[in-house]
Amino acid sequence: MTKTSKMKPIKDFGYIKNLLLTSVMGGMIGLLGYVFNIIVARYTTNEIFSIFSAGMAVVYLLQIPATSIQAMITKRIGENRKYDLNKFKWNSLWVFSLIGAVVSLIFFFCKYPLSQIASIPQELFIYLAVILLISFISPVSKGILLGTEKIVTVNFLMLGEATLKLILGIVAIKMGGSLPLLMLSNALPALLTTLLVIPLTKLNGEKVEKKITVNYKELVLTIISFLLLSAPYTLDLILVNTQFRAEYSAVSLLGKLVYFSAITIAAVMFARLANQTDTRAEKKTLLISLAGTLGIGIAVTLGLYLFKDFIISITIGNQYLSIAPYIALFGLCMTGYAIAFMLANYFISISSFKYIFILVFMTGLQVYLFMTYNDTLMQVLNNQIIVYSLLTVLTLIYLFLTFKKRKHGEEENNTKE
């Protein structure tokens, strides 16, 4: 057995260990985040919970730059890990802070039309603008840590952020359901950890012969990808009929428990892919990750199905027991959506952005469905089931075509050699 063949199982074991650790820690982080949403649902009025749900949909959209910037920083660090990247670290921080400030100001000055669309009071937009600014700053630190595959550190940082978020949520409830603090609690902990991590992280290595910068074309395409990818679980809360938004938000909240549990390992997968150049190794990493996502999604959905009445009672309250029959089916749809999210991360890691056309089509379809069928809770649930199911199928078809194209490219390269 050669040295190379001995090393592969060790690397795979290390990756699987990181996946397991992230699954456990991600479960704890998800639980804390879920408790945060539960206390808002249980201990605030329907009006506050309704505005908060719409606000959180906007917050999810505002934090898309964070996901995209983190992915791009991870990718650049992974590709150039052997070099001295300290200058790249500080340049990235200043550049994204400046971009975030400009974008946040534009967002704030557009508050009137946006408030009409999302049914959110205009006075909350100053806090949403702050969240948008932080979403450009905070991902730099996590991108650096993931690019160097410091998975344990990232997990503990995120656990600390989730704990602080819950504490801020409890304080907000004690203050009578302060919407500004409830919303800011989704961003302030990440800013604090960034201010801690950036100065303490050293990226020493070989001298860089050429300047390493972020590929802004890929960054824009990544932002567009994540923006469209987040539409299925954000646009619904904005477009849903306000007469039963609270009830639908309750169903959505339990469905997101499946989704966020299943995608906890996405960042670990992306970090591994960023450090790989071999196509077969990438495929193996992807398949291991998808197996983990599918297993987690089905397990959580099964738990929701078996104990649906009990879970609804102790979480969002007995007033929402009428949604119990829809929980399991919605959970399965969210499992499919989680798989689509994992595969989208894979497409981004290999710079395959034609997937955006599928996402544009799905966003258009979702808007059409909500504009046409939005009179009852069941209609809205059917809309989401159609969107999640079709997105999963189209994503799997695109994956098959991507594998086929890359295999053909490899065969051509081998022929030339």
Helices and strands as residue ranges (DSSP letters): H 3-43, H 46-62, H 64-79, H 86-109, H 111-118, G 122-124, H 125-137, H 139-147, H 151-174, H 179-184, H 188-200, H 216-239, G 242-244, H 245-262, H 266-274, H 279-306, H 308-314, G 318-326, H 327-349, H 356-372, H 377-416
